[in-house]
């Protein structure tokens, strides 16, 4: 394994552990001037319960898909896919079986933050493996690291009050990382357009006369397998970040312990959609059958 991957893995592990430091230190949640936290009422909502059950149902189907990958010829990105499925299953099972029955909402910021960090690094591994022409280790892991720091600070904002946990600091860090990711994505989309359409068009134009003489059609544009996987992952991540994080934070302006049912459900459904798209629309069929007349 490349040493850069070890560094990225170390940042991920440190970030996950840091999310649970308030639990280890037995820190208390801030009350924000309310008698009780809104998340306790949110968890009693039928819509929230249904969203968690829906997530586990989809996760079980995706687990079968990952299981079938064990029998495929290529296992590229298999570990990343397993991590994404586990990041979807384990937190929601924990919320359903422990947090809600015991009303121990201290774990809510920690679980949601660690889940997002799992998503980010599993997704980062995909970019490095399938899109090395544009996505390098430094750009991907530096973006993931900034998003991780922002996520940790948003978790700590439910327990502590200081300059690092202020909404301005949290939003600034996340938006810097997200804007850089969007800019990098535009360069990637340009790369896909050039490699898929421009080069094919030029080669088709050069061979047009010979194909016309032989009665054959020109070469059709076709995205490479790696570009296809990377394209799906990048697009899904942008949609997930916008719909699941950026827009809800601007609209609801709530921290983890004050999430309304609508905010929490949007977070669950966008996460499920993101994992489903990047798991199901990521590769070619496992087998190809040739039929002869």
N, C-alpha and C positions, 0 to 999 in steps of 0.2 A: 504493500500500500504506500502511495506517495505520502511524503512527510506533510504536504499541505493538507491532505485529507485527515491526517492525524490532528493537525492544528484545528481544523474545522470541527472534528469530533470532540476535541477537548473543550472548545468554546460551547458546543451544544450541551455537553454534560455539565459544565460549570453553570450554564444558564438554567438548566433544569433544576439543579440543586439549589441555586439562588432563589428560585421561585418559592421554595418551601422553607426558606430560612425563618420567616415569621412564625411558622408552625413550630419549628425546632426551638425558637426562642420564646414560645408561648406568648406571642404578642396578641394584643386585643384589637379588634376592629374599631375604627373610628365611627362615632355615631352620627356625624355630620348634622347634629342638631335635631335628629328624629328620635322618637321613642323606640322604634324598632326598624330594622333594615327591610327595605322593600323586597329584597330577594327572597325573604322568608314567605311573603305573600305570593310572590311570583311562582315559587315552586309548588304552591297549592293549586295553581291554575291547571285546568284540564288541557289547555292548548300546549303548555310546556311539557306536561306528562306525555301527551301524544307525540310531540316532536322528538322527545328522547326515545320513545318506543320505535318511532319511524327510523331514527338514526341506527338503532341496534338491528332493526330488520334489514335495512340496506347493508349494514356492515356484515351481517351473516352471509348475504349473497356475494358480497365482494370477497369475503374470506374464501368462499368456494372457488372464485375466479383465481385468487392467488394460489390456492391449493393445486389447481389444475396446471398452473405455471411450472410446478415441479416436474411435470412430464413433457414440457416443451423442449425444443432443441436449444433455444437461447434463453439464458436466465439473466440477461443484462438488466440492471435496475431492480432485481428481485428484492434485495434487502430494503431498498427505498420503498417499494410497494408494501412490504410487510410492516414497515414503520408507520406508514400512513394509515393502514387499516387498524393497527394497534392504537394509534393516537386517536382514532375515532371511537373505538370500542371501549377501551379501559376507562377514560374519564367519564363517559356517560353511564357506564355500569356503576362506577364509584358514586356518582351523584344519585343514581336511582336507589342503590342498595345501602348507602351510608349517610350521605349528606342530607337527603330529604327525610328519611325516617328519623334521624337524630337531630335534625335542624341545626347541624354544625356547619354554619355558613362560612366559618373561617377558611374552609378549604376551597371555597368557590373561586376567589381570585387566583389562588395557586394552581388549581386544576385548569382553569381556562388559559392562564398564561403559559403553563407548561405544554398544553395541547397546541397552542399556536407556535411555540418554538419547535416542537416536533414537526409540525407542518412545514415550517420554513426550511429546516435543514434537510428533510426528506426531499423537498422540492429542489433545493440547491444542488443536491447530489445528482438529480436528474439533469439539470442544466449543464453541469460540468461534464457528465458522461455522454450526453447526446448532442450538445451544442458547443463543442470546444472552439469552433471557428469564431464565435462571438463571445461566449461566456467563459471567462477564465477563472481560475481559483481565487485570485485576489479580488476581482470585482464582485463575484458571487458571495464569498465568505465575508467580505467587508460589509456588504449590504445586509447579509443575514445577521452579522454581529451588531450592527446599529439597530436593526429591528428587535433583536433579542434584548438589548439594553433598554430600549423604549418599553418593551413588554414587561420587563422586570420592574421598571419604575412604576408602570401602571398598576402592577400587583401591589407594590409597596405603598402606593397612594391610598390603599384601603386600610393601612395599618399605621403609617407614619405621615407626618407633615413636615416637609422641608423643601428646599429649592429644587431638589432632584425629582420629587414626586408631584410637583405642580403640573397642572394640565398644560401649561405653555411649554415646559420642557419635554413632556411626553409627546405631545402632538408635533413639536418641532423636530424631534429625533425621528419619529416615524415618517413624517412627511418628507424629510430629507432623503431617507432611504427609499421611500416609495417613488418619489419623483426621479431619483437616479435610476431606479429599476425601470420606470416607464421610458425614460430616455434610452436606456440600454436596449429595451424591448423594441423601440423604433428602429434602432440600428439592426437588430436581429430580423425584424420584418423586412427591412430593405435587403438584407442578405438573402432571405428566402425568396424574395421577388426576383432578385438578380439571378440566383442559382437555378430557380425553377422556370421562370418565364423568359428572361432576357437571353440566357445562353441557349435554351432550347429553340427560341425563335431564330437566333442567328444561325444555329446549326441546321435548322429546317430550311432557312432561306438559301443556304449554300448547297443543300442537297435537293432543292425543289425541282430543278430541271431533270435530274436523274430519276427521282421518284415519279415525276409526271410521265416520263418516257416508259417507265415500268408499270404504270398504272397503280402506283401505291400512294397512299396518303402520307402527308408529312408527319414528323414526330410530334406526338402530343405532349404538352407540359405535364410533368409528373413530379410531385414533391418526393424527396428521398425519405426513407423510413425514419432516420434520425431527425431530420428537419420536421417531419410530421409530429413525432412525439414531443419535440421541444416546442413546436408551435402550439399544440394543445395545452401543454403545461403552462407556458407563458400566458396565454390568453385566459386560461382558467384562474391563474393566480391573480391577474389584474382584476377580473370580475369579482373574485372572492374578496380581495382587499377593498375594492370600492363598495360593493354591496354589503359585505359582512362587517366591515370595520370603519372605513372612512365616513360613508354616508350616515350610518347609525350614530356614530360619535358626534357628528355635526348636528344631527336632528334631535337625538335623545339627550346628549350631553350628560350621560350617567356613567358612574364607575361600576365596577363589577357587582358590588353589594347593593346597588340601587337600580339594577336593571329591571325594566318593566317586562311583562310577558311578551309583548310584541318585539322588544329589543332582543330578549333571550331567544325567542323562536327564530328570528331572522338570523341570529348567529348560528344556531343549530342547522337550519336548512341550507344556508350558504356553505357551511363547512361540509355537509353531506354532498351537496352538488359538486363542490370542488374535488373532493376525494373520488366521487363516482366518475367524473369526467376524466381525471388523470389516470384512473385505473382501467376503465373500460375502453377508452378511445386512445389507447397508447401504442397499439401494435397491430401487426398484420395477423390474419388468421393463423392458428397453430399448424394447420395442415392444408396443403393445396392438392386438389384432386384434378387430374387431367382426364377429360372425357374424349373419347374418339368415336366418330360416327362409323 
